[in-house]
Amino acid sequence: MELRDLFENNRQWAETARREQPDFFVKLCGQQSPTYLWIGCSDSRVPANAIVGLDPGELFVHRNVGNIVAPGDLNCLSAIQYAVDVLNVGHSDLA
């Protein structure tokens, strides 16, 4: 598969989504109100929301190799700040 095939597949997916649900993208725009920030591995096999049983918009995801949160990783720190300051993801204790 070549890069142009990926773009074509994306175009076809978007057309199918619009045809089956004309308001799909409009609804999706207002759907991001996650309760959780998921810091997970850059694994390509399964979408993060699928492995925890949540719908799109219910889980804000940051992925990196090894699920690492390092003080110097501006990408990870930016995701955390955005989740807390903009999306209002709260604090949850794991008991």
MDTraj code that builds the backbone (N, CA, C; nanometers):
import mdtraj as md
import numpy as np

residues = "MET GLU LEU ARG ASP LEU PHE GLU ASN ASN ARG GLN TRP ALA GLU THR ALA ARG ARG GLU GLN PRO ASP PHE PHE VAL LYS LEU CYS GLY GLN GLN SER PRO THR TYR LEU TRP ILE GLY CYS SER ASP SER ARG VAL PRO ALA ASN ALA ILE VAL GLY LEU ASP PRO GLY GLU LEU PHE VAL HIS ARG ASN VAL GLY ASN ILE VAL ALA PRO GLY ASP LEU ASN CYS LEU SER ALA ILE GLN TYR ALA VAL ASP VAL LEU ASN VAL GLY HIS SER ASP LEU ALA".split()
xyz = np.array([
    [0.0845, -0.1166, 0.0000],
    [0.0000, 0.0000, 0.0000],
    [0.0893, 0.1232, 0.0000],
    [0.0532, 0.2195, -0.0804],
    [0.1292, 0.3437, -0.0897],
    [0.0568, 0.4556, -0.0162],
    [0.1273, 0.5649, 0.0073],
    [0.0715, 0.6776, 0.0801],
    [-0.0560, 0.7296, 0.0141],
    [-0.0581, 0.7362, -0.1181],
    [-0.1781, 0.7863, -0.1866],
    [-0.2981, 0.6954, -0.1594],
    [-0.2745, 0.5671, -0.1365],
    [-0.3832, 0.4749, -0.1030],
    [-0.4433, 0.5096, 0.0333],
    [-0.3583, 0.5489, 0.1266],
    [-0.4086, 0.5890, 0.2587],
    [-0.4980, 0.7118, 0.2482],
    [-0.4549, 0.8090, 0.1680],
    [-0.5374, 0.9288, 0.1487],
    [-0.6702, 0.8937, 0.0806],
    [-0.6655, 0.8061, -0.0158],
    [-0.7879, 0.7636, -0.0840],
    [-0.8800, 0.6876, 0.0115],
    [-0.8234, 0.6009, 0.0928],
    [-0.9035, 0.5279, 0.1919],
    [-0.9695, 0.6249, 0.2898],
    [-0.8959, 0.7272, 0.3308],
    [-0.9520, 0.8275, 0.4214],
    [-1.0667, 0.9032, 0.3546],
    [-1.0489, 0.9400, 0.2294],
    [-1.1549, 1.0106, 0.1557],
    [-1.2793, 0.9238, 0.1468],
    [-1.2613, 0.7972, 0.1135],
    [-1.3754, 0.7054, 0.1031],
    [-1.4430, 0.6857, 0.2387],
    [-1.3656, 0.6749, 0.3439],
    [-1.4227, 0.6591, 0.4777],
    [-1.5084, 0.7812, 0.5128],
    [-1.4544, 0.9008, 0.4861],
    [-1.5284, 1.0241, 0.5172],
    [-1.6580, 1.0316, 0.4363],
    [-1.6534, 0.9958, 0.3103],
    [-1.7748, 0.9961, 0.2275],
    [-1.8777, 0.8970, 0.2805],
    [-1.8337, 0.7794, 0.3181],
    [-1.9246, 0.6777, 0.3729],
    [-1.9853, 0.7262, 0.5044],
    [-1.9038, 0.7838, 0.5896],
    [-1.9530, 0.8353, 0.7181],
    [-2.0587, 0.9431, 0.6955],
    [-2.0343, 1.0350, 0.6021],
    [-2.1318, 1.1411, 0.5718],
    [-2.2595, 1.0859, 0.5111],
    [-2.2456, 0.9865, 0.4264],
    [-2.3620, 0.9272, 0.3602],
    [-2.4497, 0.8527, 0.4618],
    [-2.3853, 0.7778, 0.5513],
    [-2.4602, 0.6987, 0.6486],
    [-2.5157, 0.7842, 0.7626],
    [-2.4425, 0.8891, 0.8001],
    [-2.4840, 0.9798, 0.9075],
    [-2.4462, 1.1212, 0.8654],
    [-2.5368, 1.1922, 0.7994],
    [-2.5022, 1.3258, 0.7472],
    [-2.4469, 1.4230, 0.8514],
    [-2.4838, 1.4078, 0.9773],
    [-2.4347, 1.4986, 1.0808],
    [-2.3178, 1.4400, 1.1610],
    [-2.2565, 1.3341, 1.1107],
    [-2.1486, 1.2655, 1.1831],
    [-2.0373, 1.3604, 1.2255],
    [-1.9853, 1.4394, 1.1322],
    [-1.8710, 1.5252, 1.1640],
    [-1.9122, 1.6448, 1.2492],
    [-2.0333, 1.6939, 1.2307],
    [-2.0833, 1.8027, 1.3146],
    [-2.0941, 1.7546, 1.4597],
    [-2.1516, 1.6359, 1.4783],
    [-2.1635, 1.5801, 1.6131],
    [-2.0258, 1.5506, 1.6730],
    [-1.9344, 1.5013, 1.5912],
    [-1.8008, 1.4668, 1.6391],
    [-1.7262, 1.5910, 1.6897],
    [-1.7497, 1.7056, 1.6265],
    [-1.6836, 1.8295, 1.6694],
    [-1.7179, 1.8644, 1.8136],
    [-1.8409, 1.8393, 1.8546],
    [-1.8814, 1.8732, 1.9896],
    [-1.8715, 1.7577, 2.0867],
    [-1.8132, 1.6497, 2.0438],
    [-1.8138, 1.5268, 2.1224],
    [-1.6936, 1.5116, 2.2146],
    [-1.5929, 1.5962, 2.2019],
    [-1.4732, 1.5756, 2.2834],
    [-1.4941, 1.6351, 2.4222],
    [-1.5396, 1.5511, 2.5123],
    [-1.5519, 1.5902, 2.6528],
    [-1.5065, 1.4721, 2.7385],
    [-1.3776, 1.4400, 2.7292],
    [-1.3272, 1.3202, 2.7960],
    [-1.3238, 1.3327, 2.9480],
    [-1.3426, 1.2209, 3.0110],
    [-1.3302, 1.2119, 3.1558],
    [-1.1879, 1.1735, 3.1929],
    [-1.1208, 1.1059, 3.1018],
    [-0.9891, 1.0486, 3.1306],
    [-0.8837, 1.0908, 3.0300],
    [-0.7601, 1.0979, 3.0765],
    [-0.6421, 1.1094, 2.9911],
    [-0.5741, 0.9737, 2.9954],
    [-0.5533, 0.9139, 2.8808],
    [-0.4903, 0.7825, 2.8697],
    [-0.3503, 0.8021, 2.8128],
    [-0.2494, 0.7691, 2.8892],
    [-0.1117, 0.7719, 2.8393],
    [-0.0738, 0.6280, 2.8130],
    [-0.0643, 0.5940, 2.6863],
    [-0.0434, 0.4549, 2.6499],
    [0.0665, 0.4375, 2.5481],
    [0.0929, 0.3138, 2.5164],
    [0.1982, 0.2775, 2.4228],
    [0.1598, 0.3110, 2.2790],
    [0.2577, 0.3397, 2.1997],
    [0.2373, 0.3698, 2.0587],
    [0.2079, 0.2447, 1.9780],
    [0.1248, 0.1612, 2.0283],
    [0.0876, 0.0338, 1.9662],
    [-0.0155, 0.0596, 1.8571],
    [0.0079, 0.0097, 1.7396],
    [-0.0803, 0.0365, 1.6259],
    [-0.1960, -0.0614, 1.6134],
    [-0.2038, -0.1603, 1.6998],
    [-0.2998, -0.2680, 1.6783],
    [-0.4424, -0.2373, 1.7216],
    [-0.4604, -0.1616, 1.8277],
    [-0.5950, -0.1383, 1.8793],
    [-0.6092, 0.0071, 1.9231],
    [-0.7185, 0.0747, 1.8848],
    [-0.7412, 0.2111, 1.9328],
    [-0.7582, 0.2124, 2.0854],
    [-0.7016, 0.3120, 2.1504],
    [-0.7028, 0.3181, 2.2968],
    [-0.8443, 0.3145, 2.3531],
    [-0.9375, 0.3881, 2.2930],
    [-1.0730, 0.3894, 2.3485],
    [-1.1393, 0.2524, 2.3376],
    [-1.1015, 0.1732, 2.2379],
    [-1.1612, 0.0406, 2.2209],
    [-1.1184, -0.0552, 2.3320],
    [-0.9936, -0.0452, 2.3777],
    [-0.9472, -0.1414, 2.4778],
    [-1.0013, -0.1121, 2.6171],
    [-1.0589, 0.0072, 2.6360],
    [-1.1209, 0.0386, 2.7653],
    [-1.2716, 0.0560, 2.7538],
    [-1.3269, 0.0280, 2.6362],
    [-1.4715, 0.0290, 2.6171],
    [-1.5358, 0.1662, 2.6163],
    [-1.4653, 0.2670, 2.5644],
    [-1.5218, 0.4015, 2.5583],
    [-1.5433, 0.4449, 2.4142],
    [-1.6388, 0.5343, 2.3938],
    [-1.6681, 0.5873, 2.2612],
    [-1.5708, 0.6992, 2.2264],
    [-1.5601, 0.7335, 2.0970],
    [-1.4765, 0.8474, 2.0578],
    [-1.5198, 0.9723, 2.1347],
    [-1.4217, 1.0466, 2.1844],
    [-1.4498, 1.1676, 2.2588],
    [-1.4540, 1.1483, 2.4087],
    [-1.4562, 1.0252, 2.4555],
    [-1.4632, 0.9990, 2.5987],
    [-1.3260, 0.9753, 2.6621],
    [-1.2234, 0.9653, 2.5799],
    [-1.0892, 0.9373, 2.6278],
    [-0.9908, 1.0232, 2.5490],
    [-0.9141, 1.1079, 2.6179],
    [-0.8106, 1.1868, 2.5515],
    [-0.6830, 1.1050, 2.5591],
    [-0.6167, 1.0869, 2.4462],
    [-0.5072, 0.9902, 2.4375],
    [-0.3754, 1.0573, 2.4013],
    [-0.2722, 1.0191, 2.4755],
    [-0.1340, 1.0507, 2.4382],
    [-0.0602, 0.9177, 2.4328],
    [0.0062, 0.8929, 2.3208],
    [0.0793, 0.7661, 2.3059],
    [0.2263, 0.7925, 2.2827],
    [0.3082, 0.7087, 2.3424],
    [0.4518, 0.7124, 2.3171],
    [0.5092, 0.5740, 2.3450],
    [0.6323, 0.5542, 2.3056],
    [0.6957, 0.4249, 2.3262],
    [0.7199, 0.4059, 2.4752],
    [0.6637, 0.3019, 2.5302],
    [0.6856, 0.2668, 2.6698],
    [0.5950, 0.3338, 2.7709],
    [0.4924, 0.4102, 2.7261],
    [0.4006, 0.4775, 2.8197],
    [0.4756, 0.5674, 2.9176],
    [0.5746, 0.6369, 2.8703],
    [0.6638, 0.7126, 2.9587],
    [0.6178, 0.8574, 2.9745],
    [0.6187, 0.9042, 3.0998],
    [0.5978, 1.0456, 3.1299],
    [0.7295, 1.0956, 3.1861],
    [0.8021, 1.1714, 3.1040],
    [0.9330, 1.2218, 3.1441],
    [0.9282, 1.3740, 3.1553],
    [0.9956, 1.4301, 3.2538],
    [0.9912, 1.5749, 3.2763],
    [1.0323, 1.6588, 3.1551],
    [1.1179, 1.6079, 3.0693],
    [1.1642, 1.6843, 2.9545],
    [1.0868, 1.6593, 2.8261],
    [0.9831, 1.5785, 2.8306],
    [0.9058, 1.5445, 2.7108],
    [0.7955, 1.6473, 2.6910],
    [0.8249, 1.7509, 2.6115],
    [0.7294, 1.8592, 2.5920],
    [0.6002, 1.8129, 2.5245],
    [0.6092, 1.7116, 2.4411],
    [0.4887, 1.6600, 2.3766],
    [0.3944, 1.6009, 2.4809],
    [0.4455, 1.5174, 2.5675],
    [0.3647, 1.4554, 2.6730],
    [0.3123, 1.5611, 2.7697],
    [0.3993, 1.6523, 2.8107],
    [0.3579, 1.7567, 2.9035],
    [0.2507, 1.8465, 2.8420],
    [0.2601, 1.8714, 2.7132],
    [0.1576, 1.9511, 2.6441],
    [0.0239, 1.8787, 2.6420],
    [0.0273, 1.7492, 2.6197],
    [-0.0969, 1.6702, 2.6206],
    [-0.1610, 1.6731, 2.7587],
    [-0.0804, 1.6614, 2.8626],
    [-0.1330, 1.6657, 2.9990],
    [-0.1932, 1.8031, 3.0292],
    [-0.1210, 1.9074, 2.9927],
    [-0.1708, 2.0429, 3.0190],
    [-0.3006, 2.0687, 2.9431],
    [-0.3078, 2.0290, 2.8175],
    [-0.4289, 2.0483, 2.7379],
    [-0.5452, 1.9707, 2.7992],
    [-0.5192, 1.8476, 2.8402],
    [-0.6244, 1.7649, 2.9008],
    [-0.6803, 1.8304, 3.0263],
    [-0.5929, 1.8840, 3.1092],
    [-0.6361, 1.9418, 3.2364],
    [-0.6934, 2.0822, 3.2181],
    [-0.6209, 2.1685, 3.1470],
    [-0.6595, 2.3094, 3.1372],
    [-0.7711, 2.3373, 3.0365],
    [-0.7752, 2.2638, 2.9279],
    [-0.8738, 2.2918, 2.8230],
    [-0.9911, 2.1939, 2.8274],
    [-0.9598, 2.0657, 2.8403],
    [-1.0657, 1.9638, 2.8378],
    [-1.1248, 1.9358, 2.9764],
    [-1.0626, 1.9905, 3.0794],
    [-1.1099, 1.9740, 3.2171],
    [-1.1150, 1.8281, 3.2625],
    [-1.0172, 1.7488, 3.2167],
    [-1.0052, 1.6122, 3.2652],
    [-0.9670, 1.6204, 3.4129],
    [-1.0367, 1.5478, 3.4955],
    [-1.0156, 1.5569, 3.6386],
    [-0.9142, 1.4592, 3.6910],
    [-0.9019, 1.4561, 3.8210],
    [-0.8102, 1.3670, 3.8899],
    [-0.8865, 1.2427, 3.9329],
    [-0.8249, 1.1287, 3.9159],
    [-0.8884, 1.0036, 3.9592],
    [-0.7851, 0.9186, 4.0312],
    [-0.8198, 0.8728, 4.1482],
    [-0.7312, 0.7827, 4.2224],
    [-0.7535, 0.6408, 4.1776],
    [-0.6468, 0.5667, 4.1651],
    [-0.6569, 0.4251, 4.1379],
    [-0.6442, 0.3534, 4.2710],
    [-0.7478, 0.2879, 4.3106],
    [-0.7456, 0.2212, 4.4412],
    [-0.7373, 0.0727, 4.4240],
])
top = md.Topology()
chain = top.add_chain()
for i, resn in enumerate(residues, 1):
    res = top.add_residue(resn, chain, resSeq=i)
    for name in ("N", "CA", "C"):
        top.add_atom(name, md.element.get_by_symbol(name[0]), res)
traj = md.Trajectory(xyz[None], top)
